[in-house]
Structure formats: structure tokens, C-alpha cells
Amino acid sequence: MVRLVEAKAARSRSTIRAITSSAEELSTDGTSFELITIGNAFHRLHRGQVARRAFEWLRPGGHLALCWSDSPWSGQAEWQQTLNDLLQQWSRTLNTHDRLPQDWESDRQARPDLAVLADAGFESQGRHQFHVAHRWTVADLAGFVYSTSFLAAPMFGDRAPAFEADLADHLAPQLDDGVLVEDVSFAYDLVRKPAS
């Protein structure tokens, strides 16, 4: 992703600079940013610590957006249930079941994300949601799975071809013209650092 950002910045003659760091350890000048986005990952971070640090990094009046979307395996369509079952099977096979932080769901229920952000000083600007029909090929789904933290590409090692074949075999009966269609829900919770 860093290489992609650098290539796009070079093509557009932009001054964007890519930095690789965990959110908890990022070192930057105070009030460096106008917008911080966190995509489908806030629950994986030390939320309170990251919220406080993000508040410090933002310029007054700057925004933070928690971005969310459905996962292709979370829907009710038959192909999504098939995909979910297959991913759980591969997670057991590769012993990746402990990749999620312990008790992350109960922690978020006890202290929702917006409460964590409010405690850091942010003002809620509301939730915005929209839907998009997305067409998946089997190769697209494999690539998406490889980009996740719970079944990332390196975890498969030399078993990636077996996973891709398994995925193709299980989803083949449900393909329509080579694709699977998902109505994806996207949302973002927007918060703001007060202007003064």
C-alpha cells in the first residue's frame, strides 16, 4: 500500500508522504493532520490511546472518520454463508483463530467507539451510510481474504493455491456469469476536534 501511495503521489505531483507505523507508536508533529481515517480497524487498536493521540495530531476543526463496510462473508446470501463456512474451516486449518484481540466485542459493547472518541475530546458529526452493488469474482474474493488480518496472505504460505482451488470449487455452483453480487453497506462515523 505504501508503494501504491507513493506511485499515485508521484503521478499527481502531490506532496503526500507515506509513513509506516502503528497508530500507537506514530511520531509526528502536533496538529499535523486535517483528516484521519481508520478503516474497519478501530476495534483492533488501543482505542483510548489512539483516540487521544489522534486528537493531538489533528488541527483545530479537523476530523476523524471511522469507516466501516460489510464483509462479503457476513451476509445472508447462500454464497456468503458458503464463504463464511469455508473461511472458518481455513482459519481452523491454519490455526489463525487467535488473530482477533480477546474480548474486543464485549469491550466495544461496554464502551462504544463514539464514547471513546468523546472521552478524548471529539464532537460527533453523525453517521453517514450508503449502499453499493459490488460484483465479486472468485479471484477478487481470494485477494480480499488475503488482505484481512485474520487470514492474511503470508499465513497461507504454500497452501494459497489449495485455498484458491477450494474457494473456486465451493463457489462455482453459485456464480452467475462468473460473478457473485453483494449489496455492500458502507458507513462512516465522523467526529471533529473543536475549532478552538
C-alpha positions as a printed Julia matrix, in Angstrom:
196×3 Matrix{Float64}:
   0.0     0.0     0.0
   2.88    2.36    0.74
   4.27    1.76   -2.77
   0.83    2.45   -4.25
   0.5     5.73   -2.32
   3.99    6.8    -3.39
   3.3     5.97   -7.04
  -0.01    7.88   -7.03
   1.61   10.84   -5.3
   4.39   10.93   -7.9
   1.9    10.77  -10.81
  -0.19   13.59   -9.39
   2.86   15.62   -8.32
   1.44   15.68   -4.82
   3.33   16.18   -1.57
   1.76   13.12    0.08
   4.27   11.22    2.18
   3.62    7.62    3.21
   4.66    6.59    6.73
   4.7     3.03    8.05
   3.97    2.85   11.76
   1.44    1.51   14.2
  -1.08    4.14   15.29
   0.04    3.66   18.88
   3.7     4.42   18.04
   3.42    7.04   15.28
   5.62   10.05   15.93
   4.55   13.27   14.25
   4.44   16.99   14.82
   1.42   18.14   16.77
  -1.59   19.3    14.72
  -0.21   17.78   11.5
  -3.46   16.48   10.01
  -6.78   17.79    8.74
  -8.35   14.33    8.42
  -7.61   10.94    9.94
  -9.42    7.86    8.66
  -9.5     4.45   10.28
 -10.99    1.75    8.07
 -12.64   -1.3     9.68
  -9.88   -1.38   12.29
 -10.6     0.81   15.32
 -11.61   -2.27   17.35
  -8.13   -3.72   16.73
  -6.33   -0.71   18.16
  -5.86    0.5    21.72
  -8.89    2.72   21.19
  -8.47    5.16   24.06
  -4.78    5.7    23.4
  -5.27    6.11   19.64
  -8.23    8.47   20.14
  -6.17   10.72   22.46
  -3.19   10.72   20.1
  -5.38   11.41   17.06
  -6.92   14.37   18.89
  -3.41   15.77   19.41
  -2.41   15.19   15.77
  -5.43   16.98   14.28
  -5.53   20.67   13.56
  -8.36   22.54   15.33
 -11.54   21.88   13.34
 -10.01   18.7    11.87
 -11.96   15.47   11.52
 -11.56   11.79   12.23
 -13.66    9.25   10.34
 -14.22    5.67   11.44
 -15.02    3.91    8.16
 -16.96    0.66    8.05
 -18.21   -1.73    5.41
 -19.83   -5.12    5.25
 -17.58   -8.1     4.71
 -18.51  -10.41    1.84
 -18.88  -13.35    4.24
 -21.27  -11.57    6.63
 -24.43  -11.5     4.51
 -27.37  -13.89    4.23
 -26.97  -14.94    0.59
 -26.17  -18.61    0.08
 -22.76  -17.84   -1.42
 -21.9   -15.62    1.57
 -22.77  -18.37    4.02
 -20.7   -20.82    1.96
 -17.79  -18.36    2.02
 -18.12  -17.83    5.77
 -18.1   -21.59    6.44
 -15.06  -22.05    4.2
 -13.12  -19.22    5.89
 -13.86  -20.64    9.33
 -12.6   -24.02    8.13
  -9.38  -22.49    6.77
  -8.94  -20.45    9.95
  -9.01  -23.69   11.95
  -6.7   -25.41    9.46
  -4.15  -22.59    9.65
  -4.71  -22.06   13.38
  -5.47  -18.34   13.0
  -8.42  -18.2    15.39
  -6.49  -16.07   17.91
  -5.76  -13.2    15.49
  -8.53  -11.02   16.94
  -7.99   -9.19   20.24
  -9.54  -11.0    23.19
 -12.93   -9.67   24.31
 -12.99   -6.99   21.59
 -16.75   -7.36   21.06
 -17.7    -7.1    24.73
 -15.26   -4.19   25.17
 -16.96   -2.27   22.34
 -20.42   -3.02   23.75
 -19.41   -1.78   27.2
 -17.72    1.31   25.78
 -18.83    2.13   22.21
 -16.39    3.74   19.8
 -18.13    7.12   19.88
 -17.91    7.18   23.68
 -14.16    6.52   23.46
 -13.8     9.37   20.95
 -15.94   11.73   23.07
 -13.78   10.98   26.11
 -10.77   12.08   24.02
 -12.46   15.43   23.29
 -14.1    14.82   19.91
 -17.54   16.12   18.93
 -19.77   13.76   16.94
 -20.77   14.95   13.48
 -23.03   11.97   12.77
 -23.05    8.72   10.86
 -23.3     8.63    7.1
 -24.26    5.44    5.26
 -24.71    4.33    1.65
 -25.06    1.1    -0.33
 -23.27   -0.05   -3.45
 -23.83   -3.19   -5.52
 -20.47   -4.92   -5.86
 -19.63   -7.73   -8.27
 -17.08  -10.23   -6.95
 -15.09  -12.74   -8.96
 -13.59  -15.69   -7.11
 -10.13  -14.15   -7.65
 -11.35  -10.85   -6.17
 -12.64  -12.67   -3.09
  -9.35  -14.52   -2.63
  -7.48  -11.2    -2.85
  -9.84   -9.63   -0.32
  -9.33  -12.52    2.09
  -5.55  -12.17    1.7
  -5.84   -8.51    2.74
  -7.52   -9.33    6.07
  -5.7    -9.63    9.37
  -7.24  -12.98   10.28
  -6.32  -14.79    7.03
  -3.58  -12.61    5.55
  -1.65  -13.91    2.53
   1.54  -14.84    4.47
  -0.47  -17.19    6.71
  -1.26  -19.44    3.75
   2.35  -19.9     2.65
   2.5   -22.63    0.01
  -1.15  -23.55    0.72
  -2.53  -20.5    -1.12
  -3.18  -22.46   -4.36
  -5.13  -25.07   -2.36
  -7.2   -22.32   -0.72
  -7.95  -20.69   -4.08
  -8.96  -24.04   -5.6
 -11.16  -24.78   -2.58
 -12.77  -21.35   -2.87
 -13.43  -21.82   -6.59
 -14.9   -25.29   -6.07
 -17.26  -24.2    -3.29
 -18.49  -21.04   -5.02
 -18.71  -22.34   -8.6
 -22.33  -23.54   -8.3
 -23.42  -20.07   -7.15
 -21.66  -17.97   -9.79
 -23.83  -16.02  -12.21
 -21.86  -15.15  -15.35
 -18.66  -15.64  -13.35
 -19.58  -13.24  -10.55
 -21.31  -13.01   -7.19
 -23.23   -9.83   -6.38
 -23.24   -8.23   -2.94
 -25.17   -5.18   -1.77
 -22.38   -3.63    0.3
 -23.24   -1.22    3.09
 -20.62    1.45    3.7
 -20.71    3.85    6.63
 -18.53    6.35    8.41
 -18.82    7.87   11.85
 -17.44   11.41   11.65
 -16.1    13.28   14.66
 -14.47   16.7    14.9
 -11.82   18.3    17.03
 -13.32   21.59   18.24
 -12.1    24.61   16.28
 -10.9    26.38   19.41
